[in-house]
Amino acid sequence: MNRRTFCLTGFATLAAPTLGFAMSKDYSEGLAKKHLAMGDVVFLDFKASWCSTCAAQERVINALKGENPDYAKKVTFIDVDWDAHGKGALVNELNIPRRSTLVVLKGDKELGRIVAGTGKAEIKALMDIALNAAS
């Protein structure tokens, strides 16, 4: 990682909560279905606080939200705590194989998925799919 990327990522991670563009909703039973029923595009982040891959994904997601605030304005981001919901209905319904899985849904369709990927281009492509579906 070069110095500029490191600094921007660090700023986005630290400033995101105060600027309001990186806030995600914490999953509770039925939350995703509620937003999907309202016609929202939902970006699910299956993560655990102890997972280094999940942390790397979160840094990229927050940096991308900082670069383009439309992501947070038009897409509903939901964090699914793997320790609490890893054996729950949502994980079973979507056939989620493990934590560090990112999924984009609209209506009853899955638009894209990444499992354990941390690359900026890969995550940006998934977030762009979500943004385009929301527009």
C-alpha positions as CSV (number, residue, x, y, z in Angstrom):
1,M,0.0,0.0,0.0
2,N,1.4,3.4,-0.9
3,R,1.6,6.3,1.5
4,R,-1.3,8.2,-0.1
5,T,-3.6,5.2,0.0
6,F,-2.6,4.5,3.6
7,C,-3.3,8.1,4.6
8,L,-6.7,8.3,2.7
9,T,-7.8,4.9,4.2
10,G,-6.8,6.0,7.6
11,F,-8.7,9.3,7.3
12,A,-11.8,7.6,5.9
13,T,-11.7,5.1,8.8
14,L,-11.3,7.7,11.5
15,A,-13.6,10.4,10.0
16,A,-16.3,8.1,8.7
17,P,-18.4,7.9,11.8
18,T,-18.3,11.7,12.3
19,L,-19.0,12.5,8.7
20,G,-21.8,10.0,8.6
21,F,-21.0,8.3,5.3
22,A,-19.7,5.0,6.5
23,M,-22.4,4.1,8.9
24,S,-23.9,0.6,8.4
25,K,-26.9,-0.8,10.1
26,D,-26.3,-3.7,12.6
27,Y,-28.3,-6.8,11.5
28,S,-31.3,-7.9,13.5
29,E,-33.7,-10.7,12.4
30,G,-35.9,-9.5,9.5
31,L,-33.9,-6.3,8.8
32,A,-32.7,-7.3,5.4
33,K,-36.1,-8.6,4.3
34,K,-37.7,-5.3,5.5
35,H,-35.4,-3.2,3.3
36,L,-35.7,-5.5,0.4
37,A,-39.5,-5.3,0.6
38,M,-39.2,-1.5,0.5
39,G,-37.3,-1.8,-2.8
40,D,-33.9,-1.0,-1.3
41,V,-30.6,-2.4,-2.6
42,V,-29.0,-4.2,0.3
43,F,-25.3,-4.8,0.8
44,L,-24.7,-7.4,3.4
45,D,-21.3,-7.7,5.2
46,F,-21.0,-11.0,7.1
47,K,-18.2,-10.3,9.5
48,A,-16.7,-11.0,12.9
49,S,-14.8,-8.5,15.1
50,W,-11.8,-10.8,15.4
51,C,-11.5,-11.5,11.6
52,S,-8.6,-9.8,9.9
53,T,-10.0,-10.4,6.4
54,C,-13.3,-8.7,7.6
55,A,-11.3,-5.8,8.9
56,A,-9.5,-5.4,5.6
57,Q,-12.8,-5.5,3.7
58,E,-14.2,-2.9,6.1
59,R,-11.3,-0.5,5.5
60,V,-11.8,-0.8,1.7
61,I,-15.6,-0.3,2.0
62,N,-15.2,2.8,4.2
63,A,-12.6,4.3,1.9
64,L,-14.8,3.7,-1.1
65,K,-17.8,5.3,0.7
66,G,-15.5,8.3,1.5
67,E,-14.6,8.6,-2.2
68,N,-18.2,8.4,-3.4
69,P,-20.9,9.3,-0.8
70,D,-23.6,8.0,-3.2
71,Y,-22.8,4.5,-2.0
72,A,-24.1,5.3,1.5
73,K,-27.0,7.5,0.2
74,K,-28.4,5.0,-2.2
75,V,-27.5,1.6,-0.9
76,T,-28.5,0.1,2.5
77,F,-25.4,-1.4,4.2
78,I,-26.0,-4.0,6.8
79,D,-23.3,-5.6,9.0
80,V,-24.2,-9.2,10.0
81,D,-22.2,-10.3,13.1
82,W,-21.0,-13.8,12.3
83,D,-20.7,-14.7,16.0
84,A,-24.4,-13.8,16.6
85,H,-26.0,-14.8,13.3
86,G,-23.6,-17.3,11.7
87,K,-26.0,-20.2,12.2
88,G,-29.1,-18.2,11.6
89,A,-31.8,-18.2,9.0
90,L,-30.3,-15.5,6.8
91,V,-27.0,-17.3,6.5
92,N,-28.8,-20.6,5.7
93,E,-31.2,-18.9,3.2
94,L,-28.3,-17.2,1.3
95,N,-26.0,-20.2,1.6
96,I,-23.2,-18.0,3.1
97,P,-20.1,-20.2,3.4
98,R,-18.2,-18.2,6.0
99,R,-17.6,-14.8,7.6
100,S,-15.9,-12.2,5.3
101,T,-18.6,-12.7,2.7
102,L,-20.1,-9.7,1.0
103,V,-23.5,-10.0,-0.8
104,V,-25.6,-7.5,-2.8
105,L,-29.4,-8.1,-3.0
106,K,-32.3,-6.4,-4.7
107,G,-35.8,-7.8,-4.3
108,D,-35.5,-11.6,-4.4
109,K,-32.3,-11.6,-6.5
110,E,-28.6,-11.8,-5.6
111,L,-26.7,-9.4,-7.7
112,G,-23.2,-10.3,-6.6
113,R,-21.0,-11.9,-4.0
114,I,-17.4,-11.8,-2.8
115,V,-16.1,-14.5,-0.4
116,A,-12.9,-13.5,1.5
117,G,-11.8,-10.9,-1.2
118,T,-10.1,-7.8,0.0
119,G,-9.0,-6.1,-3.2
120,K,-10.2,-2.6,-3.7
121,A,-11.1,-3.2,-7.4
122,E,-13.1,-6.3,-6.6
123,I,-15.0,-4.6,-3.7
124,K,-15.5,-1.5,-5.8
125,A,-17.0,-3.5,-8.6
126,L,-19.5,-5.1,-6.2
127,M,-20.4,-1.7,-4.7
128,D,-20.8,-0.3,-8.2
129,I,-23.3,-3.2,-9.0
130,A,-25.2,-2.1,-5.9
131,L,-25.1,1.6,-6.8
132,N,-26.2,0.9,-10.4
133,A,-29.1,-1.2,-9.2
134,A,-30.2,1.5,-6.8
135,S,-30.2,4.2,-9.4
